[in-house]
Amino acid sequence: MSSRFLMITPADGQEVLRCLSAPARLSMLELLHSRGSLNVNEIADTLGLPQSTTSTHLNMLEAAGLIRTEVQKARKGSQKICHPIHDEIVLSFANAARRADKAIEVAMPVGLYSGFEVSAPCGLCSSDGIIGFLDNPDTFLSPDRMKAGLLWFTTGHVDYQFPNNARLLGEEIQELEVILELSSEVPGTSDNWPSDITLSINDTKIAAWTSPGDFGDRRGKYTPDWWKLRGSQYGVLKDFRVGAKGTFVDGVQVSDVGLGDLALFEHRSIRLRIEVEEKAEHPGGINIFGRGFGNYDQDIVLRLTT
């Protein structure tokens, strides 16, 4: 089984590093990895800590994206179950300076797609409210889609067209990276609702990632208050990278598709397709979170390292 990596740099990993600086929180991560998912009481009892202290530490781990939690029914009321997310955390110094100096980055709003074909349930919303009509694919034609901070559909795809600024500058591309926040889509929410989400660049499939679920156990960090709590709240921030020797998702190689397969210098644009195929093993829908929604206040980012 492939390890789940989290790669951070001194610039983007400060919250994670602060969280790891406390021995108690490190002990909690070690415990979850050695014993699997546990509830708050089990963690507190095992480590000999007060429940209130344990809850505070777990909230910080969750805010830093190091664990995820879900609320389950118990004999008396409910209980919070904690799950580890990453098997390894890598602090990279080697690439930080190079990326800062030689990265060409474009952020694309989630509603600024250039084409689509989607099936219901589907919809779009901005930070102010629902756009158009829910579960009507024709709403994806609305000019107000430009304001969207969240879109969702069951099967189908959305296409984005990014400027190929490296080609314009005559720079050789060493690495292409796509960063975005994703989850599955189910009416309501469900932490256990897998969905196979495929990314393609210039009509070439680079990777498929299986989202574990549609998360609604708590409000997303940036999700507006008007958005109902029983709706999708946040996703998982995914990092898709294509280099000379293959494609990596969160640092784990998932395919042999390399930069040479993408014909990057044959086109003035870089075309990104995000898709849930009808014939996928897990056609569990998709939520794409942008600015104003989810846990990461960002658009879809395309980064070219030259």
Summary of the structure (lengths in Angstrom):
residues: 306
radius of gyration: 19.9
end to end distance: 32.2
largest distance: 64.8
contacts: 1008
relative contact order: 0.17
helix: 23%
strand: 37%
